[in-house]
Amino acid sequence: MFDESVTEPDRTWLALAAYNVGRGHFRDAQGLAVKLGKNPNLWLDMKGVLPLLSVKDYYKDLTYGYARGNEPVQYVKRIRDYDDILERHFKEQKSPAKAATVASRNYRRYSGL
């Protein structure tokens, strides 16, 4: 779906958005991005274009028409937020001893011990 020039992390964010909204609607959004002078291969640009899929002035001329374009933007945002939480969590647990302590504490907390 994306050529080799699309680099990470844009490649991942765009793929997740395409998965969420559907390939046809995503292709419509990429074409709209080009018409608006935006880069269809950058998440920063596409997260501004995708919501336009639900604006009649824009979707009336698209191949696949209306789509809830805010949903893929929120979907990717939630995944990115969760990814940030996981990264912070695992950075805090760099040492194996600390990881074991935290795991033990969490086990006791959630197992009712």
C-alpha positions in Angstrom: 0.0 0.0 0.0 2.9 2.4 0.7 6.1 2.7 -1.3 9.5 2.3 0.2 9.9 6.1 0.6 7.4 6.2 3.5 9.5 5.8 6.6 8.7 4.9 10.2 6.9 5.9 12.3 4.7 7.5 9.5 4.4 4.1 7.8 2.9 2.5 10.9 0.5 5.3 11.8 -0.7 5.5 8.2 -1.2 1.7 8.0 -3.2 1.8 11.2 -5.4 4.6 9.9 -5.9 2.8 6.6 -6.9 -0.4 8.5 -9.4 1.6 10.6 -11.1 3.6 7.8 -10.7 1.1 5.0 -8.4 1.1 2.0 -10.8 2.9 -0.4 -11.5 5.8 2.0 -7.8 6.0 2.8 -7.0 6.3 -0.9 -9.6 9.0 -1.2 -8.0 10.9 1.7 -4.5 10.6 0.1 -5.9 12.0 -3.2 -7.5 14.8 -1.3 -4.3 15.5 0.5 -2.5 15.9 -2.8 -5.2 18.3 -4.0 -4.8 20.4 -0.8 -1.0 20.5 -1.2 -0.3 18.1 1.6 1.9 15.1 1.7 -0.1 11.9 1.6 2.8 10.0 3.1 3.1 12.0 6.3 0.9 11.2 9.3 1.1 14.9 10.4 -0.6 15.9 7.1 -3.0 13.0 6.9 -4.4 13.4 10.4 -5.6 16.8 9.2 -7.0 15.5 6.0 -8.9 12.4 7.2 -11.6 14.3 9.1 -12.5 16.1 5.9 -14.0 12.7 4.7 -17.0 13.6 6.7 -17.4 17.1 5.3 -19.9 17.2 2.4 -17.9 19.8 0.4 -15.1 17.3 0.3 -16.6 13.8 0.3 -19.2 14.6 -2.5 -16.4 14.4 -5.1 -14.6 11.4 -3.7 -14.8 7.9 -5.2 -15.9 6.2 -2.0 -17.8 9.2 -0.5 -18.6 9.8 3.1 -16.5 8.3 5.9 -16.2 9.0 9.6 -12.7 10.4 9.1 -12.2 11.4 12.8 -12.3 7.8 13.8 -9.0 6.7 12.3 -7.3 9.8 13.7 -8.6 8.9 17.2 -7.7 5.3 16.7 -4.1 6.1 15.9 -3.9 8.6 18.8 -5.1 6.0 21.3 -2.6 3.5 20.0 0.2 6.1 20.1 -0.8 7.0 23.7 -0.8 3.4 24.8 2.6 2.9 23.1 4.0 5.9 25.1 2.7 4.4 28.3 4.3 1.0 27.5 7.6 2.7 26.7 7.7 4.7 29.9 6.7 1.6 31.9 9.5 -0.5 30.5 12.1 2.2 30.8 11.3 2.4 34.5 11.9 -1.3 34.8 15.3 -1.4 33.2 16.9 -3.6 35.9 15.7 -7.2 36.2 15.5 -6.9 40.0 13.2 -3.9 39.8 11.1 -5.7 37.2 10.7 -8.7 39.5 9.7 -6.5 42.4 7.1 -4.6 40.4 5.8 -7.9 38.9 5.5 -9.4 42.4 3.7 -6.3 43.7 1.3 -6.3 40.8 0.6 -10.0 41.3 -0.3 -9.5 45.0 -2.4 -6.5 44.1 -4.5 -8.2 41.4 -4.6 -11.6 42.9 -6.1 -10.4 46.2 -3.1 -11.5 48.3 
